[in-house]
């Protein structure tokens, strides 16, 4: 890391852990970035995490999705969600702030792509698109912190007279969380079904954002105590495994591959498609074993990772916790609003819990070579998935206690 990067992290530390003898709840202006928002800015600028992407498949009788129709839908979305008109100023300082753009030229943030060859399947097209979008940051301060890609796919398999379009909305994590992706697509869908109110000339692409106040940040919504001992131990928990791994390979915790030193992080995405019937069956099976799909997926991914990590017997999984349920009702914030209201927590998994034996036992020579691979999917460690569900419930039930500390510790 360069000296400049170290200065950025030092400034972030001052924001996250201010002087304990000063007031812990100083007044924050409406446009100043909250603590977790500053954290997202630093991750973006260091190249560690650029964006969030949500893709929805739209069906239309139109063979071409006209730009004016999309612009009209986005105009309504910008009027509904103040976050879509934001930019960040003074990123290098200790007090970065949000400001509203005077105008947005939709032609610069919306891209209409040509339909690819029939040889490329729908999933492979979306994989390439999402990998590209999540590997590209936001560097132009004259543009908003989002972009939209419109990709024609094919005619609908259910109705040959309907055409399918993939709309991929990619946005900076500083303005919104993953749940917000549903809110933006809901507003786009509403706008696409309304008649165009603007003439199809060059000015239809120019949007003047309304003067609407921003929704409250996590710092505004939650009043949580800062536990200095917890900050210390949560931070050390991330660094001690690294030291331990250099001492011995007998007990190694895998926390992911190192980030590149030049800060250029590339995202590779693979998509797995499940039918509605299979998803419903998986949900019912999870309930039968007193777990959830989220808890089960963590176990499945853990088992798959252990199959390719022969020297690791422990891995760490960071999970997001959606916080809208804890926001006081008087604020009126629902799933239809766009904002950054998430927490995170880290969970460690042992190989013996997910695979059924420690790496030392597997290398002892008493078992067959196939014992290092996870058992078939019909023998998934349901007991571990159930315990994982209980841990998730425990973290969620904490509510706003320890709010924010887990988010930093899990990164």
Protein Blocks (a to p, Z undefined) as FASTA:
>chain_A
ZZklmmmmmmmmmmmmgcfkbcfbbccdfklccfklmmmmmmmmnopambdcdddddddf
bfbdcfklmmmmmmmmmmmmmmlmgccehklbmbdcddddfbdcfklmcccdddddfklc
fklmmmmmmmmmmmcccfbfkbccbddddddfbdcfklmkbccddddddddfklocfklm
mmmmmmmmmmmmpccfbdcbfklmpccdddddddddfklmpccdddfklmmmmmmmmmmm
mmmmmmpckbccdebjaddfklpacdddddddddfklmmmmmmmmmmnopafklmmmmmm
mmmmmmmmmkbcbdcddddddfklmpcfklopafkbccdddddddddddfklmnopafkl
mmnopacfklmpccdfklccfklmmmmmmmmmmmmmnmmgoihjlmmmmZZ
